[in-house]
Amino acid sequence: MNEKILVFSGSRADYGLLKEIITILKKKSNLFFVCGPQHFSKTFNYTYKEIINDKLKIDFKINSIVKKTDTKEIIDIVSSSLLETNKYLKKIKPKIAIVLGDRYETFAFALCCYLNNIKIAHIHGGEITEGSFDEGLRHSITKMSDLHFVSHPEHKKIIKQLGENKKEIFNYGAPGAENAFKMLNKLNKNKIKSSSQKIIVTYHPETKNSKNDILIIKNIFKQIKKFKNYSFYFTSSNSDTGGSTINSMINNFCKVNKKNAKNLGSLGHKNFLINLSQAKLLIGNSSSSIIEGSTLSIPAINIGIRQKGRVKSNNILNSNYDFKSLVKAFKKGIKLDDRKIKKIFLKKNTSLNISNEIIKFVKDKKRYNEIKKFYKFKK
């Protein structure tokens, strides 16, 4: 039995997490790999090149190129992506599609699969991010999906609350935690040491409260000028509304403050993990500080409400929009004992277990053909 299985990657945010799953499934199924528009955008450093370097074949690319990050362009991308994807799905007719996360590109792809009656396996459902539009998109993808792979027991509870079948919800851990742990072991083996002065900054727009984004970025700049003994390395903001404005501010600041501020741009998953593993502290509001950060035992300052409600380990120090709050969190962060940080999202063989469960689901005719229904939540 060599069933058609499709994997979708919309951007740099999910490719690195899906890579091991793609590699495993290529050996066990007739795999098709689809890439979304952000991979082919100059703005985000043509991240499809990372895929090519990994010697993975891209079977279909969605051509809606990302140039700006305003609401109109995002809606246009979703619209055109639906039309392009629909033609491709009708052509190859996969048994199941695998998606990860909560981005609008992922939502558009999942919606198209759902309307074509194609089964969906969703990774990283059940998480809460009250300050971002990703919240609604993530839960919508969950309701369209048939298989659910969560990263924490709390996320399983939330998916059950949404009326999903508890028998189809699996906690095999976070692929990002697995990747980070493997990377850390490799770096330790090669004796690559971390730096006590290196700070990584990754900040994304608060799409439900974007009026504070400029203030937060300016406070980060102010902090960099205050703590001149540390080196701050920025990675690019994502393609949410306002992301291009943030990236422009970062670029301009780093040009003027070259001594202790550097813009790394869009690194790709592997290079990001290498830089993160060498850091003393991570600043911003990225989920990577929560999942990969805790796995690598990196203290992290979480600013604002983008990640509000998300399950966090004890590596996270929360900061509000006030500069004093940010400085206070920074001083605590650089003194935090990383030996006590808990790896709450890490489990063995995460990607292998997810891949095997998907194969098992597709091969089980009774389970596969069951009409999805709503299950009332019982505490």
Salt bridges, closest charged atoms under 4 A:
ASP54 OD1 - LYS19 NZ 3.32
ASP59 OD1 - LYS57 NZ 3.51
ASP70 OD2 - LYS68 NZ 3.63
ASP76 OD2 - LYS72 NZ 2.82
ASP102 OD2 - ARG138 NH2 2.82
GLU105 OE1 - ARG103 NE 3.70
GLU127 OE2 - HIS124 ND1 2.60
GLU127 OE2 - HIS155 ND1 3.93
GLU127 OE1 - ARG310 NH1 2.29
ASP134 OD1 - ARG103 NH1 3.82
ASP134 OD2 - ARG306 NH2 3.19
GLU135 OE1 - ARG138 NH1 3.60
GLU135 OE2 - HIS139 NE2 3.57
ASP146 OD1 - LYS119 NZ 3.85
GLU154 OE2 - LYS157 NZ 3.23
GLU164 OE2 - LYS143 NZ 2.73
GLU164 OE1 - HIS148 NE2 2.83
GLU164 OE1 - LYS372 NZ 2.83
GLU168 OE1 - ARG367 NH2 2.81
GLU178 OE2 - LYS182 NZ 3.91
ASP240 OD1 - ARG103 NH1 2.81
ASP240 OD2 - ARG306 NH1 3.17
ASP337 OD1 - ARG339 NE 3.01
GLU357 OE2 - ARG367 NH2 3.08
